[in-house]
Amino acid sequence: MQATHDGDYYAWALEAAEHLRAGRLSEVDLNGVAEELEDMGKAQRHALASHLKVLIVHLLKWRYQPGFRGVSWRLSIANARDEIAELLEDSPSLRPKLAALVERRYPAARNRAALETGLAEETFPSNCPFSEEELLDVRYWPE
């Protein structure tokens, strides 16, 4: 069987893995495998950015709407931190990208916090008010 990357992805991936393990490189779609590896790296970076956005949204809500603090927000913050820690543990090369990801995702997090709280977007700082250390520190809760 000669599965194709675009036809039956699952069969293609299993077949490529089998050929690689057997050392039959001439039977492997090397360009397709390279694309998949790049996409896997992008997916990890995207997941980290997504969890950072969720974390920032909830930390902003925590700081700017103290009267609404509750278990749900606390769990969302803890879960985002846990997911981020696991991603960084599995892919430590992502850690140096944290600052750039925070900077890139902060505008969307700020907008989301405004939408969720009903507060004007201008209520929130134009730049992320949380350091990398604060974002990742499970003991940090903004007041």
C-alpha positions in Angstrom: 0.0 0.0 0.0 1.2 3.5 -0.8 -0.8 5.9 1.3 -0.6 9.6 0.5 -0.2 12.5 2.9 -3.3 14.2 1.5 -5.4 11.1 0.9 -5.3 9.0 4.1 -3.2 10.9 6.7 -3.4 8.2 9.4 -2.4 5.4 7.0 0.4 7.6 5.6 1.8 8.4 9.0 1.8 4.8 10.1 3.4 3.7 6.9 6.1 6.4 7.1 6.9 5.4 10.7 7.2 1.7 9.6 9.5 2.6 6.7 11.7 4.8 9.0 12.0 2.1 11.6 12.9 -0.5 9.0 15.5 1.9 7.5 13.7 2.0 4.1 14.3 5.7 3.6 13.7 5.6 -0.1 10.1 4.6 0.6 9.5 7.6 2.9 7.9 10.8 1.7 10.7 12.9 3.3 9.2 16.2 2.4 5.9 15.2 3.9 7.6 14.0 7.1 9.6 17.2 7.3 6.4 19.3 6.9 4.7 17.3 9.6 7.6 17.8 12.0 7.5 21.6 11.4 3.8 21.6 11.9 4.2 19.7 15.2 6.6 22.4 16.4 4.2 25.1 15.3 1.4 23.3 17.2 3.4 23.3 20.4 4.1 27.1 20.0 0.4 27.8 19.2 -0.7 25.7 22.3 1.7 27.7 24.5 0.4 31.0 23.1 -3.2 29.9 23.6 -2.6 28.9 27.3 -0.8 32.2 27.9 -3.7 34.2 26.5 -6.2 32.3 28.8 -3.9 32.8 31.8 -3.6 36.6 31.1 -7.3 37.0 30.6 -8.1 35.5 33.9 -5.3 37.3 35.8 -6.6 40.6 34.4 -10.1 39.7 35.5 -8.7 38.7 38.9 -7.0 42.0 39.3 -9.6 44.3 37.9 -12.8 42.6 39.1 -11.9 41.5 42.6 -15.6 41.3 43.6 -16.1 38.4 41.1 -13.2 36.2 42.1 -14.2 32.7 42.6 -13.3 29.0 42.2 -13.9 29.1 38.4 -11.3 31.8 37.8 -8.9 30.2 40.3 -9.2 26.9 38.5 -8.8 28.5 35.0 -5.6 30.2 36.2 -4.2 27.0 37.8 -5.1 25.0 34.8 -3.4 27.4 32.3 -0.3 27.5 34.5 -0.3 23.7 34.6 -0.6 23.4 30.9 2.1 26.0 30.3 4.5 24.2 32.7 3.9 20.9 31.0 4.5 22.4 27.5 7.7 24.0 28.8 8.8 20.8 30.4 8.2 18.8 27.2 9.7 21.5 25.0 12.2 23.6 26.9 13.3 25.4 23.7 9.9 27.3 23.9 10.9 29.1 27.1 13.0 31.8 25.3 9.9 32.5 23.1 7.7 33.3 26.1 8.3 37.1 26.1 7.5 37.4 22.4 4.4 35.2 22.7 3.1 37.2 25.7 3.7 40.4 23.7 1.9 39.0 20.6 -1.1 37.6 22.5 -1.6 40.3 25.1 -3.7 42.6 22.8 -6.1 39.7 22.2 -6.1 38.8 26.0 -6.8 42.5 26.8 -9.7 42.6 24.4 -11.1 39.3 25.7 -10.9 40.5 29.3 -12.8 43.7 28.3 -15.5 41.7 26.6 -15.8 39.2 29.5 -15.9 41.9 32.2 -17.8 44.6 30.4 -15.1 47.0 31.4 -13.6 49.4 28.8 -10.5 48.0 27.1 -8.7 51.2 28.3 -9.2 49.9 31.9 -6.4 47.4 31.2 -2.8 48.4 30.6 -1.7 48.6 27.0 1.2 46.3 27.8 1.0 43.1 29.8 1.4 44.1 33.5 2.6 40.6 34.5 6.2 39.5 34.3 7.1 36.0 33.0 7.9 35.0 36.5 4.5 36.2 37.8 2.7 34.4 35.0 4.4 31.1 35.8 4.5 31.4 39.6 1.7 29.3 41.0 1.8 31.4 44.2 1.3 34.7 42.4 -2.2 36.2 42.5 -2.5 39.9 41.4 -4.2 42.2 43.9 
